[in-house]
Amino acid sequence: MIILGINAYHADSSAAILVDGKLLAATEEERFTRVKHWAGFPAQSILFCLKEAGITLNEVDHIAIGRDPKAKLMKKLMYLLKNPMGGFGTVMNRLQNSRKVSSLEKEFANITGVNEKIIKQKIHQVEHHRSHLASAFFASPFEEAALLSIDGSGDFTTTMIGIGKLNQFEVLDSVDFPVSVGSFYTAFTQLLGFPHYGDEYKVMGLAPLGEPKYVDKLRDVIHFTKNGLFNWNSKYFKSAKDVVVTYGDDHIPFVGTLYTPFMEEKFGKAREKGAELTQYHKDLAASVQRFTEELIFHIVNHLQKRTGLKNLCIAGGVAQNSVANGKILKNSEFENLYIPSAGHDAGISMGAAYYVYNQVLKQPRTQAIYSAYTGSIFNNDEIETYLQSRNISYTRYDDSELYDRVTNCLINSGVVGWFQGRAEFGPRALGARSILADPRRNDAKDLLNAKIKRRESFRPFAPSILREYVDEYFELNDNVPFMEKVFPIKKEKHSSIPAVTHVDGTGRLQSVDSKVSPRYYHLIDTFRQKTGIPVLLNTSFNENEPIVNTPGEALDCYLRTKMDMLVLENCVVQR
Ligand SMILES: [Fe+2]
């Protein structure tokens, strides 16, 4: 049975394909269009998934769309009646999007040539948060789990909790639009002078530089409720007509200003983009981060009591808060936590497909997913042909010489572009499309900023560590395949890996498993044999653009920057 899932006309548009419940391919459309968070119809991702499965759309049994315009329809209409001015723009915007959803058949027909009527029969609409929940639960290793989806908003919902057992889950409760943890975090991200869609991670990176002095002040903004959820004080937030994420003809998500003058009165004037970051800004970032963590603990602790379970699955944009994720097990009775590699909206395509497979068609659960490698792939011959076509000189090494040469380059202060196997699904580079450096260097940040990325000095670089050594370097020992959790690094190890130790002594780790990432594992292990350190600094292979997807994009990035070595499978290009 073949199911194609898509996230369309929404930020981080994507497609995923399941063959008999196995995730065969999944990718974000931004990797093809080269526009970050691209939000149109995922035409190229769909064609990629079909190609990888070796089929045409005719052979797809079901198409799962991660959006249901009918979800909470009555509530939407009530909202419109109550907020005739404020709500009008929102509802119009949503209706326009619904129309787009209804014209999906046309888009599918355009790119595949398959008759619209045939396509229509195959389509299932799966509500946004149920798609998030499915992406986490059905991909998890748990037979039973408590479930949380938490984001800005989707299908008039911003948070949903549930309980999953085998191939079914049940929704327990939800929070209606516009009251939202995601929007709360985004409002302060904007107030702190980071206006772009997806800038929230900058506040998370800034937080350790401040003191959480204003947590109590934030209790007036969001109220924890007795049912384990929350409400907000609407004085702080603009009416919904301005807060909806909109997409122009360029398909770039744009979020209007969320905070009101009242928010500025209470928390200070918004920082101009690029203006100095004062201690107040750092303290506010620390407070927002700390408060968000408390709110998440409040939700999951109630969920734990309500379900009595030890396993938790989380997805949604707020599940990208790896700092909060890393603290959940310590601050709750949950013993295990699973978050998918694409916990944000790109994961909607995969989640909708699993929802149809397990929940609707009642198929049995399939293997848990610990690999994010479901994207583009190029073999050595294709790469050689490409490099020759560009007149680039290169050497093709066998595996053992390759690992030896790359690690020598890293040890000699080199910065290496590492392009291997299938690209990652999700926002993190996990050793398939990564830029690597020596984590032992005190000056690695300056080195990377000088050679490749000019980014804010407060933002940390992340460690990839061999799975067997997590316990030796980190205060918590867990499987972290997708860099989805931040853990404290043991004090005695701070000085051996300074480049990946954040100011507060933490690291956003990827635990590298030899079965999941054999080549990346081998590279790090070769570095370990030479240096005694089982860790590499890993940052995404890009430069102010989506992560590179093809050898051509990798080569262009290499040529644009001062990277020392480019590794495309076994082919090495050097300056
Ligand atoms: Fe979402």
Residues whose N, C-alpha, C, O or C-beta is under 5 A from the ligand:
A	BS01	LIG	D151 S153 G154 G316 G317 D345
